[in-house]
Every structure is written in structure tokens, then in C-alpha cells.
Amino acid sequence: MTPKISRFLAEQQPATPCLVVDLDVVESNYRALHDALPAGKIYYAIKANPAPSILKRLVALGSSFDAASLEEIRMCLKAGATPDRISYGNTLKKVGAIREARDMGIDLFVLDSMEELEKIAENAPGARVFCRLAVENEGADWPLSRKFGTTIAHARDLMIRARDLGLHPYGLSFHVGSQQTGIAAYQHAIATAARLYHELRAEGLDLQMINLGGGFPTHYREDIPSVQEFGAAIQAALREYFPDGQPEVLLEPGRYMVGQAGVVSSEVILVSRRGGAETDPRWVYLDIGRFGGLAETEGEAIRYTFRTSRDDTDNSRSPCVVAGPSCDGVDILYEKNRIPLPNSLKSGDRIEILATGAYVSTYCSVGFNGFPPLTEHYI
């Protein structure tokens, strides 16, 4: 938690649950990634957090944007981004959405199937397209290859067909999985993409770009490699697999860019030993849960760090089950991996959940059980 956020919480004492984001951290992360991979063009993954203040700050820094929907495209344009700095990066697009995006000036579309290719050719003639490859997601806390991407053989057919349909087969992409902590994942994926890239170029296709996707991690509990380490490994792989000159390189950071910038401030609703015995585990119920924005605790995949108002006065800890406020039985954040919390914790205490700037506000339901969405503060 930055001093700026700490001061805001102490002075403003906002109602909980709320998300507070330090925009200076977003800018610092952008600059660090740019310095680590200076040849890469940053396309911020809006889905991580589409707050207008974040988009405007990134527009001013020169960022481009990876949009998953028409609404995200509109958000970027409203924030001041030009259409040439926006990629329609969802492999699943309605026909009308493709047509409208093209009318807005969007010229870069992703695909991973023949039907999607044909939809783009019909509704965005002449557009640049890139094909998403399915690659290994080992090392990622939030894998993505099960739903997205295609095989090398099919990608080859798609790119050739794109040329035949009058599109510009512009490049290839992959995603190594969200919260990817293995540097080698990028190296292996670059090697895979490079083989197909060179093959298609040899067949006369004017490929120009490799999109490395996102996956760059943010710090939760465990140590992670630095962005400088990722950058050095990626640059080495690009030099190795593109010895005659590197293609245009796109990056789609989301979690990395905004995760560490945000803190959720919440309140303890209840502390309970449900069986009544002192040997029973404590259950700590917060005023935010999986339906209030902490959806990535599903399967306890993303493990947040908790700070409480009693940390400075109570050194005694015991592992607790942490759950949300709703009447849904699956609204449990951590049960297998229990959270050590002060033994004196009680209802009314504040708990800050760190590194929650990404994939929290966008996952928040609207009115489930009558609970309003968490409020957001961008400072």
C-alpha cells in the first residue's frame, strides 16, 4: 500500500467496501515495462481496469489499448485514444460489433477460427488480422489456453485464407496465462510463434508483428521475477529466433499495470467459530466477497495479502477461513489456504486487501443480494 493510499484512507475514511487506486503506480509500471522492453508497443488490456482516469493517464503516456468489446473501444476513444492505437483483441465478436468497430476506424482484429475470419473479411474488408496460437500456460495462476487459441497447423491455414479473402495477415499472438511467473513461458512461446512466422513469410505473406499478449505478474504473496528479468529474457529470445531483424512486438499488460496500484478497504462483519469450540477455525466474514469483485479467489487461484487495523497491536495470529457477505454458499474466498489474522479481530475492524487494482471492479456484480457495487477512488 502506497503512502498516498494510506493517507487517503486515514483522512477520508471512505465507506467500505471500496477500491482505492494510486495512478502514480500505474504510470510507474508503464514506464518500467517500456524501459524493460523498449521495442515493444504497449497495448493496455482494458479489461483489467477500465477506469477513465487510468485510460486518460495511459493515453497521455503514449499507450495503445487492447479492447475486448465495443464498449471498451468507446471508452478508449472517449479517453482520447485514436483508432490506430486500439486492437480489437477478443477472438469472439458479434458480426455487428465487427462492422461497428470498423466504422469507428479500428483496423486490427484478432481471430483463432475460420468462421471468425470469414466474419471479419465480410464486415471489415481489408483489415489487418492476427491469429492467436494456443501455447502452454504452465506457471500461470490463471490459465487461458483452454478457451482461446488454435494449433500451428490451423493458424497457418487461417493466415493463408485471410490473404485470399483480401485481409492483411499482419501477425501472430499468444497468451502464456495470467499471473505468469515463469520467464521460460515467454521464451518457449516466442520460439513456437517464430517458426510459423518465418514459414508464412517464406510463402509470401506479409507478416509484420508478434503479439506477446499479457501475463506479466503483479506481486501478491509470493516473490515474482522483476519486469527487468522478463524483459531481458524476452529480448534474448527475440534476438535468437528473429536473427535477421525483429518484427513489430506488441505487449498486452493488464494485471501487471494496475494490480499493485490498488487496495480494497473492507470491514469485518462477523468473526465466528461456527461449532462453538475454541478448537474450531475462525470464520471471518467481510463486506466484500466473490460477487463484490474478488472473483479471482475462485479455486483460491489468486491469493491476496490482508492487512488489518490490529496488525500493530496484536502479534498473535491464527489461520482463518475468509468469506464474503452474500447468502450464496460458494461466497468463500479462502478455506483451504487459510489466512493468518489477529486473534483479537472482531466485527467493525477494517481490513485492507492489497494488490487489488486489477480484475476487481470489473468483476463486481450489480446488486446481487441487494449489495451495491464497491465504490472506486482514483487518486
C-alpha positions in Angstrom: 0.0 0.0 0.0 1.5 3.3 -1.0 1.7 6.3 1.3 -0.7 8.1 -0.9 -3.4 5.4 -0.4 -2.7 5.2 3.3 -3.2 9.0 3.7 -6.4 8.9 1.7 -7.8 6.1 3.8 -6.8 7.8 7.1 -8.0 11.2 6.1 -11.1 10.5 4.1 -12.2 7.3 5.8 -14.3 6.2 2.8 -17.3 3.9 3.3 -16.5 0.2 2.7 -16.1 -1.8 0.6 -14.2 0.5 -1.7 -11.3 0.3 -4.1 -8.5 3.0 -4.0 -6.1 3.2 -6.9 -2.9 5.2 -6.9 -2.5 6.4 -10.5 1.2 7.2 -10.0 1.8 3.5 -9.6 0.1 2.8 -12.9 2.4 5.3 -14.6 5.5 3.9 -12.9 4.6 0.4 -14.0 4.1 1.6 -17.6 7.4 3.3 -17.6 9.2 0.3 -16.1 7.8 -2.1 -18.8 8.6 0.4 -21.5 12.2 0.6 -20.3 12.5 -3.2 -19.9 11.1 -3.8 -23.5 11.8 -0.6 -25.4 11.0 -2.1 -28.7 7.6 -3.3 -27.6 4.4 -1.4 -28.2 2.2 -1.4 -25.1 -1.4 -2.2 -25.6 -3.0 -2.0 -22.1 -5.6 -4.7 -21.6 -8.6 -2.5 -20.6 -10.4 -5.5 -19.1 -8.1 -5.4 -16.1 -9.5 -2.0 -15.0 -11.2 0.4 -17.5 -11.5 3.4 -15.2 -11.5 6.6 -17.2 -8.7 8.1 -15.1 -6.5 5.1 -15.8 -7.2 5.3 -19.5 -6.5 9.0 -19.7 -3.2 8.7 -17.8 -2.1 6.0 -20.2 -3.2 7.9 -23.3 -1.0 10.8 -22.1 1.9 8.4 -21.7 1.5 7.1 -25.3 0.0 3.7 -24.6 -2.1 1.8 -27.1 -5.1 -0.4 -26.0 -6.3 -4.0 -26.2 -10.1 -3.9 -26.2 -12.4 -6.8 -25.7 -15.7 -5.2 -26.7 -17.3 -2.3 -28.5 -17.9 -0.6 -25.1 -14.2 -0.8 -24.3 -13.4 0.7 -27.7 -15.7 3.5 -26.9 -14.0 4.0 -23.5 -10.7 4.4 -25.2 -11.9 6.8 -27.8 -13.6 8.9 -25.1 -10.3 8.9 -23.1 -8.5 10.4 -26.1 -7.0 7.4 -27.9 -7.1 7.3 -31.6 -8.4 4.3 -33.5 -5.0 3.3 -34.8 -3.9 2.8 -31.2 -6.7 0.2 -30.4 -6.7 -3.5 -31.1 -10.0 -5.5 -31.1 -8.4 -8.3 -29.1 -11.3 -10.7 -28.4 -11.5 -13.8 -30.6 -15.3 -13.8 -30.0 -17.0 -10.9 -31.8 -20.6 -10.4 -33.0 -20.9 -9.6 -36.7 -22.5 -6.2 -35.8 -19.6 -5.4 -33.4 -17.0 -6.1 -36.1 -18.9 -3.8 -38.5 -19.3 -1.0 -36.0 -15.7 -1.2 -34.8 -14.6 -0.9 -38.4 -16.8 2.1 -38.8 -15.1 3.6 -35.8 -11.8 3.3 -37.6 -10.5 0.1 -35.9 -8.2 -1.7 -38.3 -6.6 -4.5 -36.1 -8.6 -7.7 -35.2 -7.7 -11.0 -33.7 -9.0 -14.4 -34.7 -8.5 -18.1 -34.0 -11.1 -19.8 -36.1 -12.3 -20.0 -39.7 -15.7 -18.6 -39.0 -14.3 -15.6 -37.2 -12.0 -15.0 -40.1 -14.9 -15.0 -42.6 -16.9 -12.7 -40.3 -14.0 -10.2 -40.3 -13.5 -10.5 -44.1 -17.1 -9.7 -44.8 -17.6 -6.9 -42.2 -14.1 -5.3 -42.0 -12.7 -5.8 -45.6 -9.0 -5.1 -45.9 -8.4 -5.0 -42.2 -5.2 -6.3 -40.5 -5.7 -9.5 -38.7 -3.5 -11.6 -36.4 -4.1 -15.2 -35.3 -3.9 -16.3 -31.7 -1.9 -19.5 -31.0 -2.6 -21.9 -28.2 0.6 -22.2 -26.1 1.5 -23.8 -22.8 0.2 -21.9 -19.7 2.3 -23.8 -17.1 3.4 -21.4 -14.4 0.3 -19.2 -14.7 -2.1 -18.8 -11.7 -5.0 -18.1 -14.2 -4.6 -20.2 -17.4 -6.3 -19.1 -20.6 -5.3 -21.6 -23.3 -8.2 -23.9 -22.7 -10.7 -21.5 -24.2 -8.6 -19.4 -26.7 -6.0 -20.0 -29.4 -5.5 -22.6 -32.1 -2.9 -25.0 -33.4 0.1 -24.1 -35.5 -1.3 -26.1 -38.5 -4.7 -24.4 -38.3 -3.2 -21.0 -37.8 -1.2 -21.5 -41.0 -4.4 -22.2 -42.9 -6.2 -19.2 -41.4 -3.4 -16.8 -42.3 -3.3 -18.0 -45.9 -7.1 -17.9 -46.1 -7.0 -14.3 -44.7 -4.8 -13.3 -47.6 -7.1 -15.0 -50.1 -10.1 -13.1 -48.7 -8.4 -9.7 -49.1 -7.4 -9.2 -45.5 -3.9 -8.3 -44.4 -2.4 -11.2 -42.4 -0.5 -9.0 -40.0 0.9 -11.3 -37.4 0.6 -13.9 -34.7 -0.2 -13.7 -31.0 -0.3 -15.9 -27.9 -1.0 -15.6 -24.2 1.1 -17.5 -21.7 -1.6 -17.2 -19.0 -2.4 -14.5 -16.5 -0.1 -14.0 -13.5 2.6 -15.9 -15.3 5.6 -16.3 -13.0 7.7 -18.4 -15.3 10.1 -16.5 -17.5 10.7 -19.5 -19.7 7.0 -19.5 -20.8 7.6 -16.4 -23.0 10.8 -17.9 -24.4 9.0 -21.1 -25.5 6.0 -19.3 -26.9 8.2 -16.9 -28.9 10.1 -19.9 -30.4 6.8 -21.5 -31.4 5.4 -18.4 -32.9 8.7 -17.6 -34.7 8.7 -20.9 -36.6 5.2 -20.3 -38.1 6.1 -16.6 -38.7 9.1 -17.5 -40.8 7.2 -20.2 -42.6 4.4 -17.9 -43.6 6.8 -15.1 -44.6 8.6 -17.7 -46.9 5.2 -18.4 -48.5 4.8 -14.7 -49.4 2.6 -13.5 -46.6 3.5 -10.0 -45.3 3.5 -10.8 -41.6 5.0 -8.0 -39.6 4.0 -8.5 -36.0 4.3 -10.8 -33.0 1.9 -10.1 -30.1 3.3 -11.5 -26.8 -0.1 -11.0 -25.0 -0.2 -10.3 -21.3 0.6 -12.5 -18.4 3.2 -10.2 -16.7 2.6 -10.8 -12.9 1.9 -8.5 -10.1 3.1 -9.1 -6.5 0.6 -10.8 -4.2 2.2 -13.0 -1.6 5.0 -15.0 -3.3 8.1 -13.4 -4.8 7.9 -12.9 -8.6 10.6 -12.1 -11.2 11.0 -8.5 -11.9 9.8 -6.9 -15.1 13.5 -6.3 -16.0 14.1 -10.1 -15.8 11.2 -10.7 -18.1 12.4 -8.0 -20.4 15.9 -9.4 -20.7 14.7 -12.9 -21.4 12.2 -11.8 -24.0 14.7 -9.7 -25.8 17.2 -12.6 -25.8 14.5 -14.9 -27.3 13.6 -12.3 -29.9 17.2 -12.0 -31.0 17.6 -15.7 -31.1 14.5 -16.6 -33.1 14.5 -13.5 -35.3 18.2 -13.2 -36.2 17.6 -11.2 -39.4 15.6 -8.5 -37.8 12.8 -8.4 -35.2 9.2 -7.9 -36.2 6.9 -5.3 -34.6 6.3 -6.5 -31.0 3.1 -5.9 -29.1 2.5 -6.3 -25.4 -0.9 -6.5 -23.7 -0.2 -6.0 -19.9 -3.3 -5.7 -17.7 -2.7 -7.2 -14.2 0.9 -6.0 -14.2 -0.1 -2.5 -15.0 -2.7 -1.9 -12.4 -2.8 -4.7 -9.8 -0.2 -3.3 -7.4 -1.8 0.2 -7.7 -5.0 -0.7 -5.9 -6.2 -1.6 -2.4 -9.6 -2.7 -1.4 -10.7 -1.4 2.0 -13.3 -3.6 3.7 -15.0 -4.1 7.0 -15.3 -7.2 9.2 -19.0 -8.1 9.5 -18.6 -11.1 11.8 -15.9 -13.4 13.4 -17.4 -16.8 14.3 -16.3 -20.2 15.5 -19.2 -22.0 13.8 -19.0 -25.1 16.0 -18.7 -23.0 19.2 -15.5 -24.8 20.3 -12.2 -23.0 20.7 -10.6 -25.6 18.5 -12.9 -24.8 15.6 -11.4 -22.5 13.0 -12.5 -18.9 13.0 -14.6 -17.7 10.1 -14.1 -14.1 9.2 -16.9 -12.6 7.1 -16.1 -9.4 5.2 -18.4 -6.9 3.5 -16.9 -7.9 0.1 -16.7 -11.3 -1.4 -16.5 -13.2 -4.7 -19.6 -11.4 -6.0 -18.4 -8.0 -4.9 -15.3 -8.1 -7.0 -13.0 -10.8 -5.6 -14.0 -13.4 -8.2 -10.4 -14.4 -8.8 -10.4 -16.2 -5.5 -12.3 -18.9 -7.2 -10.3 -22.1 -6.7 -8.1 -19.9 -4.4 -6.1 -19.1 -7.6 -5.2 -15.5 -6.8 -4.0 -15.2 -3.2 -4.3 -11.6 -1.9 -2.4 -10.2 1.1 -4.5 -8.8 4.0 -3.7 -6.1 6.5 -5.8 -5.3 9.5 -6.3 -2.3 11.8 -4.9 -4.6 14.6 -1.6 -5.6 13.0 0.4 -3.0 15.0 -1.0 -4.0 18.4 -1.7 -7.8 18.2 1.1 -10.1 17.2 -0.9 -13.3 17.8 -2.3 -14.9 14.7 -4.3 -18.0 13.8 -5.4 -19.2 10.4 -8.9 -18.1 9.4 -11.4 -19.0 6.8 -12.3 -15.8 4.9 -15.7 -15.4 3.3 -18.0 -12.8 1.8 -21.3 -11.3 2.9 -23.8 -12.9 0.5 -26.2 -15.7 1.1 -24.5 -17.8 -1.5 -22.7 -20.8 -0.1 -19.8 -20.5 -2.6 -19.0 -17.0 -1.4 -15.9 -18.2 0.3 -12.6 -16.6 -0.5 -10.1 -18.8 1.3 -10.8 -22.1 3.1 -8.0 -24.5 2.0 -5.4 -21.8 2.2 -6.4 -20.0 5.4 -5.3 -16.5 6.2 -3.4 -15.8 9.4 -5.3 -12.9 11.1 -5.0 -11.3 14.6 -6.8 -13.2 17.3 -8.3 -10.0 18.6 -10.1 -9.3 15.3 -13.8 -8.5 15.6 -16.7 -7.1 13.7 -16.3 -3.4 12.7 -12.5 -3.7 12.2 -11.0 -2.6 8.9 -9.1 -5.0 6.6 -7.2 -3.8 3.6 -6.8 -6.3 0.7 -3.6 -5.4 -1.2 -2.8 -5.5 -4.9 -6.5 -5.4 -6.0 -6.2 -2.9 -8.7 -6.8 -5.5 -11.5 -9.9 -7.6 -12.2 -11.8 -6.5 -9.1 -14.0 -3.6 -10.1 -14.7 -5.2 -13.5 -15.8 -8.5 -11.8 -18.1 -6.8 -9.4 -21.8 -7.8 -9.7 -24.5 -5.2 -9.7 -27.0 -5.7 -6.8 -26.5 -9.4 -6.0 -28.4 -10.0 -2.7 -29.0 -6.2 -2.8 -25.4 -5.3 -2.1 -24.3 -2.3 -4.2 -21.0 -2.4 -6.2 -18.0 -1.3 -4.3 -17.1 2.4 -4.7 -14.0 3.4 -6.5 -11.5 6.2 -5.8 -8.7 7.1 -8.2 -6.1 9.4 -6.7 
